[in-house]
Amino acid sequence: MLRKTPPRDDLATHVGYLRRYAVRKVGDPDVAADLVQDTLVSAMRAQSGFRGGSSLRTWLVAILKHKILDEFRRRIHA
């Protein structure tokens, strides 16, 4: 299967949506911004893993969901 690597500009177009999603989940805009930044860094590092089987936004939200879960785990163990 051909891998479809998203350009960084394409990743940036989803920042607003990701931030709003994260704020709804964690309730803190600053934490949400950090989670979105971590999501984009992870996406850039793993962009060869994006196969185009889903939309780019779906892939980014999946990464963000894992970051949010990690944040909740961190809060529980803090």
Biopython code that builds the backbone (N, CA, C, O; Angstrom):
import numpy as np
from Bio.PDB.StructureBuilder import StructureBuilder

atoms = [
    (1, "MET", "N", (0.834, -1.173, 0.000)),
    (1, "MET", "CA", (0.000, 0.000, 0.000)),
    (1, "MET", "C", (0.884, 1.244, 0.000)),
    (1, "MET", "O", (1.872, 1.307, 0.732)),
    (2, "LEU", "N", (0.540, 2.204, -0.796)),
    (2, "LEU", "CA", (1.267, 3.466, -0.843)),
    (2, "LEU", "C", (1.004, 4.277, 0.406)),
    (2, "LEU", "O", (-0.131, 4.362, 0.874)),
    (3, "ARG", "N", (2.042, 4.864, 0.939)),
    (3, "ARG", "CA", (1.866, 5.726, 2.099)),
    (3, "ARG", "C", (1.694, 7.152, 1.636)),
    (3, "ARG", "O", (2.385, 7.626, 0.734)),
    (4, "LYS", "N", (0.778, 7.811, 2.261)),
    (4, "LYS", "CA", (0.484, 9.196, 1.919)),
    (4, "LYS", "C", (0.932, 10.065, 3.090)),
    (4, "LYS", "O", (0.302, 10.046, 4.147)),
    (5, "THR", "N", (1.998, 10.815, 2.919)),
    (5, "THR", "CA", (2.545, 11.632, 3.986)),
    (5, "THR", "C", (1.941, 13.024, 3.937)),
    (5, "THR", "O", (2.049, 13.712, 2.921)),
    (6, "PRO", "N", (1.294, 13.455, 5.043)),
    (6, "PRO", "CA", (0.682, 14.787, 5.044)),
    (6, "PRO", "C", (1.734, 15.877, 5.179)),
    (6, "PRO", "O", (2.623, 15.764, 6.023)),
    (7, "PRO", "N", (1.661, 16.919, 4.379)),
    (7, "PRO", "CA", (2.571, 18.050, 4.550)),
    (7, "PRO", "C", (2.279, 18.768, 5.857)),
    (7, "PRO", "O", (1.156, 18.715, 6.359)),
    (8, "ARG", "N", (3.288, 19.443, 6.415)),
    (8, "ARG", "CA", (3.112, 20.164, 7.678)),
    (8, "ARG", "C", (2.007, 21.205, 7.577)),
    (8, "ARG", "O", (1.287, 21.429, 8.550)),
    (9, "ASP", "N", (1.858, 21.842, 6.426)),
    (9, "ASP", "CA", (0.797, 22.839, 6.261)),
    (9, "ASP", "C", (-0.569, 22.204, 6.462)),
    (9, "ASP", "O", (-1.466, 22.825, 7.032)),
    (10, "ASP", "N", (-0.733, 20.967, 5.996)),
    (10, "ASP", "CA", (-2.008, 20.274, 6.176)),
    (10, "ASP", "C", (-2.280, 20.014, 7.652)),
    (10, "ASP", "O", (-3.421, 20.109, 8.102)),
    (11, "LEU", "N", (-1.235, 19.686, 8.404)),
    (11, "LEU", "CA", (-1.396, 19.458, 9.833)),
    (11, "LEU", "C", (-1.870, 20.742, 10.518)),
    (11, "LEU", "O", (-2.748, 20.704, 11.380)),
    (12, "ALA", "N", (-1.295, 21.859, 10.136)),
    (12, "ALA", "CA", (-1.604, 23.143, 10.772)),
    (12, "ALA", "C", (-3.052, 23.569, 10.550)),
    (12, "ALA", "O", (-3.605, 24.305, 11.367)),
    (13, "THR", "N", (-3.667, 23.128, 9.475)),
    (13, "THR", "CA", (-5.050, 23.538, 9.204)),
    (13, "THR", "C", (-6.032, 22.965, 10.218)),
    (13, "THR", "O", (-7.174, 23.420, 10.288)),
    (14, "HIS", "N", (-5.618, 21.991, 10.992)),
    (14, "HIS", "CA", (-6.501, 21.325, 11.946)),
    (14, "HIS", "C", (-6.299, 21.791, 13.392)),
    (14, "HIS", "O", (-6.967, 21.296, 14.300)),
    (15, "VAL", "N", (-5.390, 22.730, 13.607)),
    (15, "VAL", "CA", (-5.052, 23.161, 14.967)),
    (15, "VAL", "C", (-6.269, 23.694, 15.716)),
    (15, "VAL", "O", (-6.491, 23.311, 16.864)),
    (16, "GLY", "N", (-7.053, 24.559, 15.104)),
    (16, "GLY", "CA", (-8.216, 25.135, 15.768)),
    (16, "GLY", "C", (-9.200, 24.074, 16.218)),
    (16, "GLY", "O", (-9.682, 24.099, 17.351)),
    (17, "TYR", "N", (-9.496, 23.144, 15.327)),
    (17, "TYR", "CA", (-10.420, 22.060, 15.666)),
    (17, "TYR", "C", (-9.853, 21.231, 16.816)),
    (17, "TYR", "O", (-10.574, 20.920, 17.764)),
    (18, "LEU", "N", (-8.579, 20.871, 16.743)),
    (18, "LEU", "CA", (-7.958, 20.049, 17.777)),
    (18, "LEU", "C", (-7.974, 20.771, 19.120)),
    (18, "LEU", "O", (-8.231, 20.157, 20.156)),
    (19, "ARG", "N", (-7.702, 22.063, 19.104)),
    (19, "ARG", "CA", (-7.688, 22.829, 20.347)),
    (19, "ARG", "C", (-9.088, 22.866, 20.975)),
    (19, "ARG", "O", (-9.235, 22.656, 22.179)),
    (20, "ARG", "N", (-10.098, 23.129, 20.169)),
    (20, "ARG", "CA", (-11.469, 23.146, 20.701)),
    (20, "ARG", "C", (-11.848, 21.779, 21.278)),
    (20, "ARG", "O", (-12.464, 21.699, 22.341)),
    (21, "TYR", "N", (-11.481, 20.720, 20.583)),
    (21, "TYR", "CA", (-11.757, 19.359, 21.047)),
    (21, "TYR", "C", (-11.078, 19.120, 22.397)),
    (21, "TYR", "O", (-11.698, 18.612, 23.331)),
    (22, "ALA", "N", (-9.810, 19.488, 22.487)),
    (22, "ALA", "CA", (-9.051, 19.257, 23.712)),
    (22, "ALA", "C", (-9.604, 20.078, 24.873)),
    (22, "ALA", "O", (-9.683, 19.576, 25.994)),
    (23, "VAL", "N", (-9.983, 21.316, 24.631)),
    (23, "VAL", "CA", (-10.541, 22.150, 25.702)),
    (23, "VAL", "C", (-11.820, 21.522, 26.238)),
    (23, "VAL", "O", (-12.039, 21.496, 27.450)),
    (24, "ARG", "N", (-12.668, 21.016, 25.343)),
    (24, "ARG", "CA", (-13.904, 20.359, 25.793)),
    (24, "ARG", "C", (-13.605, 19.155, 26.682)),
    (24, "ARG", "O", (-14.347, 18.879, 27.624)),
    (25, "LYS", "N", (-12.542, 18.454, 26.393)),
    (25, "LYS", "CA", (-12.224, 17.235, 27.141)),
    (25, "LYS", "C", (-11.504, 17.508, 28.456)),
    (25, "LYS", "O", (-11.802, 16.869, 29.464)),
    (26, "VAL", "N", (-10.547, 18.461, 28.460)),
    (26, "VAL", "CA", (-9.735, 18.670, 29.665)),
    (26, "VAL", "C", (-10.143, 19.912, 30.449)),
    (26, "VAL", "O", (-9.778, 20.041, 31.617)),
    (27, "GLY", "N", (-10.886, 20.822, 29.841)),
    (27, "GLY", "CA", (-11.396, 21.984, 30.540)),
    (27, "GLY", "C", (-10.420, 23.116, 30.783)),
    (27, "GLY", "O", (-10.809, 24.145, 31.336)),
    (28, "ASP", "N", (-9.182, 22.965, 30.396)),
    (28, "ASP", "CA", (-8.169, 23.996, 30.627)),
    (28, "ASP", "C", (-7.514, 24.352, 29.293)),
    (28, "ASP", "O", (-6.862, 23.504, 28.683)),
    (29, "PRO", "N", (-7.680, 25.598, 28.832)),
    (29, "PRO", "CA", (-7.131, 25.987, 27.533)),
    (29, "PRO", "C", (-5.607, 25.855, 27.438)),
    (29, "PRO", "O", (-5.074, 25.537, 26.374)),
    (30, "ASP", "N", (-4.911, 26.100, 28.546)),
    (30, "ASP", "CA", (-3.453, 25.978, 28.510)),
    (30, "ASP", "C", (-3.017, 24.521, 28.367)),
    (30, "ASP", "O", (-2.117, 24.210, 27.586)),
    (31, "VAL", "N", (-3.650, 23.648, 29.113)),
    (31, "VAL", "CA", (-3.346, 22.214, 28.999)),
    (31, "VAL", "C", (-3.726, 21.727, 27.607)),
    (31, "VAL", "O", (-2.994, 20.948, 26.996)),
    (32, "ALA", "N", (-4.871, 22.186, 27.106)),
    (32, "ALA", "CA", (-5.318, 21.798, 25.768)),
    (32, "ALA", "C", (-4.292, 22.214, 24.717)),
    (32, "ALA", "O", (-3.978, 21.437, 23.815)),
    (33, "ALA", "N", (-3.770, 23.429, 24.828)),
    (33, "ALA", "CA", (-2.763, 23.909, 23.861)),
    (33, "ALA", "C", (-1.518, 23.031, 23.905)),
    (33, "ALA", "O", (-0.945, 22.709, 22.864)),
    (34, "ASP", "N", (-1.098, 22.643, 25.113)),
    (34, "ASP", "CA", (0.072, 21.755, 25.235)),
    (34, "ASP", "C", (-0.200, 20.399, 24.602)),
    (34, "ASP", "O", (0.659, 19.845, 23.916)),
    (35, "LEU", "N", (-1.388, 19.866, 24.831)),
    (35, "LEU", "CA", (-1.739, 18.563, 24.257)),
    (35, "LEU", "C", (-1.788, 18.616, 22.736)),
    (35, "LEU", "O", (-1.356, 17.676, 22.068)),
    (36, "VAL", "N", (-2.307, 19.699, 22.190)),
    (36, "VAL", "CA", (-2.350, 19.845, 20.732)),
    (36, "VAL", "C", (-0.934, 19.951, 20.183)),
    (36, "VAL", "O", (-0.621, 19.349, 19.156)),
    (37, "GLN", "N", (-0.082, 20.705, 20.854)),
    (37, "GLN", "CA", (1.307, 20.816, 20.408)),
    (37, "GLN", "C", (1.977, 19.444, 20.426)),
    (37, "GLN", "O", (2.663, 19.073, 19.474)),
    (38, "ASP", "N", (1.777, 18.694, 21.508)),
    (38, "ASP", "CA", (2.338, 17.338, 21.587)),
    (38, "ASP", "C", (1.788, 16.449, 20.480)),
    (38, "ASP", "O", (2.509, 15.624, 19.919)),
    (39, "THR", "N", (0.511, 16.622, 20.172)),
    (39, "THR", "CA", (-0.124, 15.849, 19.106)),
    (39, "THR", "C", (0.529, 16.135, 17.762)),
    (39, "THR", "O", (0.828, 15.212, 17.004)),
    (40, "LEU", "N", (0.752, 17.410, 17.467)),
    (40, "LEU", "CA", (1.352, 17.776, 16.181)),
    (40, "LEU", "C", (2.796, 17.292, 16.080)),
    (40, "LEU", "O", (3.235, 16.857, 15.016)),
    (41, "VAL", "N", (3.527, 17.369, 17.181)),
    (41, "VAL", "CA", (4.907, 16.861, 17.180)),
    (41, "VAL", "C", (4.898, 15.352, 16.929)),
    (41, "VAL", "O", (5.685, 14.846, 16.130)),
    (42, "SER", "N", (4.012, 14.646, 17.610)),
    (42, "SER", "CA", (3.913, 13.196, 17.399)),
    (42, "SER", "C", (3.512, 12.866, 15.970)),
    (42, "SER", "O", (4.032, 11.924, 15.373)),
    (43, "ALA", "N", (2.587, 13.644, 15.427)),
    (43, "ALA", "CA", (2.140, 13.409, 14.052)),
    (43, "ALA", "C", (3.281, 13.631, 13.059)),
    (43, "ALA", "O", (3.437, 12.869, 12.105)),
    (44, "MET", "N", (4.071, 14.671, 13.288)),
    (44, "MET", "CA", (5.197, 14.918, 12.371)),
    (44, "MET", "C", (6.227, 13.803, 12.461)),
    (44, "MET", "O", (6.810, 13.406, 11.452)),
    (45, "ARG", "N", (6.451, 13.301, 13.663)),
    (45, "ARG", "CA", (7.416, 12.207, 13.840)),
    (45, "ARG", "C", (6.911, 10.905, 13.229)),
    (45, "ARG", "O", (7.695, 10.088, 12.745)),
    (46, "ALA", "N", (5.595, 10.721, 13.258)),
    (46, "ALA", "CA", (5.013, 9.456, 12.800)),
    (46, "ALA", "C", (4.304, 9.595, 11.463)),
    (46, "ALA", "O", (3.493, 8.741, 11.106)),
    (47, "GLN", "N", (4.591, 10.646, 10.721)),
    (47, "GLN", "CA", (3.820, 10.893, 9.506)),
    (47, "GLN", "C", (3.965, 9.795, 8.465)),
    (47, "GLN", "O", (3.093, 9.637, 7.610)),
    (48, "SER", "N", (5.037, 9.043, 8.523)),
    (48, "SER", "CA", (5.151, 7.927, 7.576)),
    (48, "SER", "C", (4.142, 6.831, 7.912)),
    (48, "SER", "O", (3.862, 5.969, 7.079)),
    (49, "GLY", "N", (3.591, 6.860, 9.138)),
    (49, "GLY", "CA", (2.580, 5.887, 9.533)),
    (49, "GLY", "C", (1.185, 6.245, 9.053)),
    (49, "GLY", "O", (0.265, 5.433, 9.151)),
    (50, "PHE", "N", (1.021, 7.463, 8.533)),
    (50, "PHE", "CA", (-0.288, 7.862, 8.009)),
    (50, "PHE", "C", (-0.445, 7.274, 6.626)),
    (50, "PHE", "O", (0.266, 7.645, 5.693)),
    (51, "ARG", "N", (-1.385, 6.351, 6.504)),
    (51, "ARG", "CA", (-1.547, 5.623, 5.243)),
    (51, "ARG", "C", (-2.674, 6.170, 4.386)),
    (51, "ARG", "O", (-2.888, 5.700, 3.268)),
    (52, "GLY", "N", (-3.389, 7.146, 4.893)),
    (52, "GLY", "CA", (-4.482, 7.719, 4.109)),
    (52, "GLY", "C", (-5.754, 6.902, 4.154)),
    (52, "GLY", "O", (-6.681, 7.174, 3.392)),
    (53, "GLY", "N", (-5.825, 5.900, 5.032)),
    (53, "GLY", "CA", (-7.027, 5.090, 5.151)),
    (53, "GLY", "C", (-8.161, 5.826, 5.842)),
    (53, "GLY", "O", (-9.324, 5.438, 5.737)),
    (54, "SER", "N", (-7.814, 6.885, 6.544)),
    (54, "SER", "CA", (-8.805, 7.748, 7.179)),
    (54, "SER", "C", (-8.439, 9.183, 6.813)),
    (54, "SER", "O", (-7.406, 9.429, 6.190)),
    (55, "SER", "N", (-9.280, 10.113, 7.200)),
    (55, "SER", "CA", (-8.933, 11.509, 6.929)),
    (55, "SER", "C", (-7.793, 11.917, 7.859)),
    (55, "SER", "O", (-7.575, 11.303, 8.904)),
    (56, "LEU", "N", (-7.088, 12.939, 7.471)),
    (56, "LEU", "CA", (-5.997, 13.449, 8.296)),
    (56, "LEU", "C", (-6.537, 13.887, 9.656)),
    (56, "LEU", "O", (-5.909, 13.630, 10.683)),
    (57, "ARG", "N", (-7.692, 14.543, 9.672)),
    (57, "ARG", "CA", (-8.274, 15.000, 10.942)),
    (57, "ARG", "C", (-8.576, 13.819, 11.857)),
    (57, "ARG", "O", (-8.320, 13.892, 13.059)),
    (58, "THR", "N", (-9.108, 12.747, 11.314)),
    (58, "THR", "CA", (-9.415, 11.561, 12.119)),
    (58, "THR", "C", (-8.153, 10.998, 12.743)),
    (58, "THR", "O", (-8.150, 10.606, 13.910)),
    (59, "TRP", "N", (-7.084, 10.957, 11.966)),
    (59, "TRP", "CA", (-5.793, 10.447, 12.452)),
    (59, "TRP", "C", (-5.266, 11.345, 13.569)),
    (59, "TRP", "O", (-4.798, 10.850, 14.594)),
    (60, "LEU", "N", (-5.338, 12.657, 13.377)),
    (60, "LEU", "CA", (-4.858, 13.599, 14.386)),
    (60, "LEU", "C", (-5.689, 13.512, 15.665)),
    (60, "LEU", "O", (-5.135, 13.561, 16.764)),
    (61, "VAL", "N", (-6.998, 13.384, 15.537)),
    (61, "VAL", "CA", (-7.859, 13.267, 16.712)),
    (61, "VAL", "C", (-7.539, 11.986, 17.476)),
    (61, "VAL", "O", (-7.556, 11.979, 18.707)),
    (62, "ALA", "N", (-7.250, 10.919, 16.769)),
    (62, "ALA", "CA", (-6.876, 9.662, 17.435)),
    (62, "ALA", "C", (-5.603, 9.854, 18.261)),
    (62, "ALA", "O", (-5.516, 9.379, 19.394)),
    (63, "ILE", "N", (-4.630, 10.543, 17.699)),
    (63, "ILE", "CA", (-3.393, 10.828, 18.442)),
    (63, "ILE", "C", (-3.714, 11.692, 19.653)),
    (63, "ILE", "O", (-3.233, 11.426, 20.754)),
    (64, "LEU", "N", (-4.534, 12.736, 19.451)),
    (64, "LEU", "CA", (-4.907, 13.637, 20.538)),
    (64, "LEU", "C", (-5.639, 12.890, 21.644)),
    (64, "LEU", "O", (-5.400, 13.152, 22.823)),
    (65, "LYS", "N", (-6.516, 11.974, 21.292)),
    (65, "LYS", "CA", (-7.243, 11.193, 22.305)),
    (65, "LYS", "C", (-6.264, 10.449, 23.212)),
    (65, "LYS", "O", (-6.460, 10.379, 24.426)),
    (66, "HIS", "N", (-5.223, 9.901, 22.621)),
    (66, "HIS", "CA", (-4.219, 9.200, 23.428)),
    (66, "HIS", "C", (-3.469, 10.177, 24.331)),
    (66, "HIS", "O", (-3.153, 9.845, 25.473)),
    (67, "LYS", "N", (-3.189, 11.353, 23.839)),
    (67, "LYS", "CA", (-2.521, 12.376, 24.655)),
    (67, "LYS", "C", (-3.419, 12.792, 25.822)),
    (67, "LYS", "O", (-2.937, 12.991, 26.937)),
    (68, "ILE", "N", (-4.718, 12.922, 25.567)),
    (68, "ILE", "CA", (-5.668, 13.288, 26.613)),
    (68, "ILE", "C", (-5.736, 12.190, 27.671)),
    (68, "ILE", "O", (-5.733, 12.481, 28.867)),
    (69, "LEU", "N", (-5.797, 10.944, 27.243)),
    (69, "LEU", "CA", (-5.797, 9.832, 28.202)),
    (69, "LEU", "C", (-4.529, 9.836, 29.050)),
    (69, "LEU", "O", (-4.585, 9.610, 30.259)),
    (70, "ASP", "N", (-3.387, 10.095, 28.414)),
    (70, "ASP", "CA", (-2.134, 10.189, 29.165)),
    (70, "ASP", "C", (-2.196, 11.311, 30.198)),
    (70, "ASP", "O", (-1.690, 11.157, 31.309)),
    (71, "GLU", "N", (-2.813, 12.437, 29.841)),
    (71, "GLU", "CA", (-2.971, 13.555, 30.768)),
    (71, "GLU", "C", (-3.837, 13.147, 31.958)),
    (71, "GLU", "O", (-3.495, 13.456, 33.099)),
    (72, "PHE", "N", (-4.944, 12.465, 31.712)),
    (72, "PHE", "CA", (-5.799, 12.008, 32.810)),
    (72, "PHE", "C", (-5.057, 11.017, 33.703)),
    (72, "PHE", "O", (-5.189, 11.065, 34.925)),
    (73, "ARG", "N", (-4.286, 10.130, 33.106)),
    (73, "ARG", "CA", (-3.494, 9.176, 33.897)),
    (73, "ARG", "C", (-2.479, 9.914, 34.753)),
    (73, "ARG", "O", (-2.262, 9.565, 35.913)),
    (74, "ARG", "N", (-1.858, 10.935, 34.177)),
    (74, "ARG", "CA", (-0.868, 11.724, 34.911)),
    (74, "ARG", "C", (-1.534, 12.401, 36.102)),
    (74, "ARG", "O", (-0.966, 12.435, 37.193)),
    (75, "ARG", "N", (-2.746, 12.945, 35.899)),
    (75, "ARG", "CA", (-3.464, 13.612, 36.978)),
    (75, "ARG", "C", (-3.805, 12.638, 38.112)),
    (75, "ARG", "O", (-3.722, 12.986, 39.290)),
    (76, "ILE", "N", (-4.186, 11.427, 37.741)),
    (76, "ILE", "CA", (-4.554, 10.428, 38.739)),
    (76, "ILE", "C", (-3.347, 10.057, 39.593)),
    (76, "ILE", "O", (-3.468, 9.872, 40.803)),
    (77, "HIS", "N", (-2.192, 9.952, 38.963)),
    (77, "HIS", "CA", (-0.988, 9.490, 39.668)),
    (77, "HIS", "C", (-0.158, 10.633, 40.243)),
    (77, "HIS", "O", (0.913, 10.400, 40.802)),
    (78, "ALA", "N", (-0.638, 11.849, 40.113)),
    (78, "ALA", "CA", (0.131, 12.991, 40.639)),
    (78, "ALA", "C", (-0.140, 13.198, 42.114)),
    (78, "ALA", "O", (0.419, 14.111, 42.722)),
]
sb = StructureBuilder()
sb.init_structure("model")
sb.init_model(0)
sb.init_chain("A")
sb.init_seg("    ")
for serial, (resi, resn, name, xyz) in enumerate(atoms, 1):
    if name == "N":
        sb.init_residue(resn, " ", resi, " ")
    sb.init_atom(name, np.array(xyz, "f"), 0.0, 1.0, " ", f" {name:<3s}", serial, name[0])
structure = sb.get_structure()
